Amino acid sequence: MDTQKLLDLEAKGCFDFFWKESNADKNSPGYGLILDQSANKKVASIASNGFGLTAIIIGIERGWITREEGYERTKGTLETYLNNVEHASGFFYHFLNMQTGKKNEEWYDCASIIDTAIFLCGAVTSAEYFGGEISELFEKIYARVDWNVYYDELVNQFYMGYTPERGGFHHWDMYAEQMMMYVLGVASPTHPVPAKIYDGFKRSKGKYKEYEYIHAPGNAMFVHQYSHAFVDFRGIVDGDGIDWFENSVKASLANRAFCKEKSSEFKTYHENSWGLTASASPTGYRVPGAPPYYEGCEPELEGTIAPTGAAGSIVFTPEESIAAMKYFYEEHPQLWGEYGFQDSYNLDVSPPWYSDHVIGIDKGITLLMIENYQTGLVWDLFMKNKYVKRGADLLGWKKKEESTVK
């Protein structure tokens, strides 16, 4: 399979999920909401919408939809979020009723700061692409978010959750996928948190084989990818000299090396079938990862691989990621569906298991990273936003040549 053709096929499949699995009823309170996954037609995900807003831009640029179609869907989606989607202090609930925009009543805990951030990143990108009324809608949604509600000043960290009855609980106390939250939180025009919050989370460095890098507790691949879909960390270092892009390169290579090492234990894992990350599995949703791990956080491995794990790292490890995608496509036709790669597969169960659906966030990170690898479009749009520029400046992120850190 030709590389360009494969990347285009997968990108189009990802786009089709976001375009087709959206509430397209303009008279519905949930107009523009996008499914969390293709297997459940009732529940929308705000993270899906963050990736989906960006997918619209990619679809326009690639000629899959017209600019007019994309503008109309984007405008309607942002109006839905401004006027109809249930929120708490500007933070949205992760899962929503697809038709009403209210929080999903079957399961919910609290409004989600990380998923709100993913949505806002998509809205930022839309604002830069369309300008005008789209930008005005974004400004209103962003200004409403009170980041201080989720800020625990005593420990200088964001809470993971908050309810009026319980207050804040759990903390973003370690490195994970939350970098985008710091950019948006410190740059808020209405309710900013102090820039020192960036110093509040633990940077735990570990080593697997020759790869030494800052890792997360269970170290699933997605934690090294999500913020990078929007924030262009290439050539950037923070005040401590940390290069987060290079960190994700090492994390990706370590994940691949671990899968290669484990190939004698698991049929699914090898050098072209890697990318341990959150996904569907034969026994439900699981979150495997590769070492190093935090003590007591080593995930149970059972042989499931999701194509998004390797595909979502294409900007970090293009050669290795493309080789994996070609392997998935050429050797596992059961893994291909209406929206490109299905979510995951597992050869270590009998009979071999292939997912029959896709998950929005997995298609989202795959699509955005393919686009950034090919054109840099998402990075270019996001990074020119005035709030993003201000946030990066407040956080002390600088080009390597401008940094005074040795």
N, C-alpha and C positions, 0 to 999 in steps of 0.2 A: 504494500500500500504506500503510495506517494505521501510524504510527510505533509505537504501543504493540503492535499485533498483530505487526509484524515483529520487534521486540525480544523479544517473548514466544516467537515461533516459533524464533528463533535460540537463545535461552536454553534452550528445551526440547530442541532438537537437540543442543546441547552437553552438557546433562545426560544425555541418553540415551546418548551415547558413554561417559561415565564409569560409568553404571549397567550398561549392557548389555555393554560390552567389558571386563568385570571377571571374574576367576576367582570364580565363585559356588559352587564346590564346597567346602562347609564341612569336608570331610574332607581337603582338599588342603593340603599345606604352604604353597602359594602363595595361599591363600584371601584374596580382597580385592585382589590385585594387578591393575593396570590396564594395558592395552596401551599401548605407546609410540605406535602408530599403527594404524589399522584395516586396513592392507594387510599387516601381519605379525602373525599370530595366536600367535606363540611368544614374543615379547619384550615384557616389561613395562618400564615406566619409573617410577622413584621420583618424578620430577617430575610425571608424570601422576597419581600417587597423592596428591601434595600438593594439586594442583588438585581431584582427585577427592573427597578427604575434604571439602573445602569445598563441592563440588557437591552432596554428600549433604544438607548443611544447607539449601542453597538449594532442593533438591527437596522437603524436608519443609515448608519455609515456603511454598512455592508449591502444595503439595497434590499433587505428582506421586508421592510415596511417603508412607507413614505414618512417624510418629516411631519406631515400633517397628522397622520395616524398616531405617530409617536407622541407628538405634542398633546393631542387630545387625551390620550390615555394617561400621560404623565400629569397633566393638569387635573384631570378627574381624580387620580389617585391621591394627589396632594390635598385636594379639597376634601376628600374622604377622611384623610388623616387629621386635617385641621378641624373639621366640623363634626365628624361622626364616630371616629375610632375612640374607644374608651381609653382614658389615660389617668395617671395619678401624678400630679405636679409636672405634667408634660411628658412623663415616661409612659410608654405603651406596654401593654401586656404582650408577652411573646406570642401566644396563640389566640386567635380571634375567630368569632363566628363569621364564616365566609359571606353571609348575607347581610348581617346587621352591623358588623364592625365592633360589637361588644366582646368582652373577654370570653373565651371559651369556657362555658360553665362546667363541662365534664371534668376538666382538670386545669387548675391554675394555682399559682401561689402568690405572686405579686407582680407588679410591673417590672420589666427587665431592663436594666441599664445597658448591658452589653448588646442586646438585640435592638434596643432603641438606637444605640450608637451605629450599628450596622445599617439600620434604616436611614439614619441621618446622613451617613456617608453617601448613600445612593442619592439622597435628596440634594446634598451639596453638589454632587457631580451633575445632576440634572440642572441645577441652578446655573452652573457655569456654562453648560452646553446651550440651554435655551435662553437664559436671561429673562428680562421682562417680568411677566406675570408669574412665571414659574419661580423665578428668584424671589419674588415678593411672598409667595406662598411658603417657600422654604424659610424665609426670614421669620415669619410668624410662628411656624412650628418650632423652630430652633429657639426663638426668644422665650417661648413658653416653658422650656425645660429648666427646672430648678435643680441644678447639679449639686447644690449644697444639701439637699435632702438626702442624697446618697453619699455625702462626705462625712467621714468620722474623723473629726479634727484631733481627737485624742491619740489616735495611732497614725494619722496622716495617710489614710487609705480610703478608697471607695468601698462602700458596702456592696455585697453581691445582691442583697435583697432588702426590701423595706416595706413595712405596712404600718399604718397609723397605730394599730393596736400593739404591735410587737416592737415597733421601732426598727432600726437597722440591724441586720444580722449577716453573719459571715463577711469575709473581706476579700478584696482583690489584693492579697498580701504577697503574691508571688508572680513571677513572670508567666504570662499566658497570652491570650489573644487580645488583650485589652488596650493596646497602645493607642488605638483610635479614640478611646474614651478620654485620655489625657489631652489630646489635641483639641477635641470639641469642648471639654470641660473648662479648660483654662481660658479659651478664647471666647466663651459665651459673652454676648453683649449685655446680658441682663442678670445672670446668676452664675458668675464664674467661681471656680474653686482656685485656690492659690497654686502657683506653679510648683511649689515645693512638693505637691502630691506625687510628682514623678519620682521623687527620691524615696517614697514610702514603701515600695514593694521590694521583696527580696530578689536579688539576682544570684541564683544558685548555679554555680558552674560545675559541670561534671564532664567525664570523659568516657567515650566508648571507642575502642580501638584508637585510631589516631585523631579522632574528632573530639576536641574539647570545646564546649560551648555552654551558654546559659540555657537551662532546660526547665520544663514544667514538671509538676508532680508525676503524672502518668505519661506525659510527653507524647500525646497524640499529635499527628502531623499537622492537623488544622490549626493548632495554637501558633505555629510558626508561619502561617499563611494569611489568616484573615485580615489583619491590619495592613499587610503588605499588598493586598488587592487594591487598596486605595492610596495609602501613603507610599511614596517612592523613596525608599530608604537607600537607594544606590548612591554610594559616595558620601553618605551622611554619617556623622558620629555625634554622640551626645557629649555632655560635659565630662563624662568619665572616659570618653574615648571608645565607647561601645559602638560597634558597627552591626546594627541589627540585621541588615541584609546578609552580610557574611555569616552571621549567626544562623540564619535560616538555611544558608547553603550547607553549612556543616550539619545541621539537624537533618536535612534531607538526605545527605550522603550517609549519615549514621543510620538512619532508618533503613535505607537500602542495604547497607552492609549487614545490619542485623537480620534482615529477611534472608539474605544470602547465607548467613551463618546458620540460620534455623531451617534451611531447606532439607536437611536430613531428618528433621522432626515433623515438618509440616509439608504436605504435598503442594499447598497453594503458594507458599513462600519461596521466592528465589530472586536472583538479581534482576529479572524483568517482571517480577510480580511483587511489588513492594508498596509502601505507603500506608503503614498502620495508622488508622485514624478512625474517628467516630463514623459509624455506618450501621445499616441494617445487617442482620446476621441470621443464621438459621434459628436462633433462640431469642430474637428480638434486637433492640437497639443496643449496641455495645461500643465501648470506647477503648480500643487497644492502643498501645503506643510502643515506642522503642526506647531502649536505654540511652543515657542514664535516667534513673527514676529517683524520686524522693523516697526515703526510707518508709516502708509500709504502704507505698502507693503503686507497687508493681502490678500492672493489669494482668488478668488471666488471658492467655492467648488460646485461641481455638481454631485458627486457620482461615479466618475471613480477611479478604482484601477488597478494598474499594478503589476503583480506578481514580477517583478524585484525589486520593492520597498522593500518587505520583504526578497526576496531571496538574494538580494545584501547586506543584513545585516547579513547573516548567520554566519559570523565570530564574530559578535558582540552579536547577540542574537540567538544562534543556536536552542534552544528549541522553541522559539516563531516563528522563521523563518520557521523551518521545519513543524510546525503545520499549518502555513499558506499555505505552498506549498502543503501539503497533502489535505487541504481543497479545494484549487483551483483545484487540480487534481481529487479528488473523487466526489466533488459536482458540478463541472462545466466542463463536458466533452466538451462543446462547446469552451472552452478556450484552448484546446489542438490541436496542428497542426503538420505540417511536421517538424518544428523546435522547438518542445517542446511547452512551453506556448506561446500563442499569446500575443500581446503586452499588452492588457488591457481589462477590461469589465466594464459594468455599468448596475446595476439593477434598477436605479432610472429614467430610461426612459422607454417608452412603445412603442414597445415591448423591453424587455431587450436587450442590445447591447453588442456584442462581437467583438473585433477587428479581422479583417481577414488577418492581416499581422504582421510581427515582425520588430523591429527597431534594427539596429546593436549595438548601444551603450548599449541598454537594455539587449540584449543577451550577450554582452561582460562582463558587470559588474557581471551578474549572473554567467557566466562560471568561471571567474577568482576567484570570491569569493567562489564558491563551491570547486574549486581546492585548494585554500588556506585553507579552512576549513578541507578538507580531507587529504591533504599532505603538505601544505605549500610551494609547488613547486615554484610558481611565486615569492613569498616573498624571498625565498632562493636564486634564481637566481638574482633577481634585486638587493638585498642588498649586494651581494658580488662584484658588479661592482665597479671599482676603482673611477669612477666619482661620483657615488652615495655615496660611503664612504667619499669622499672628501667633497661633498656637505653637507652631514649630519654633518660632523665635523665643517665645516665653519659656519653652522647655529647654532651650539652649542647644537645639539641634543645629549643627553647622556642617557645611561642606568640609571635607577633610583638609583641603588646602587652607581653609580659614580657621581651623581649629588650633588652639594653643596647647592642646593635650598631646603629650609625647608618648 
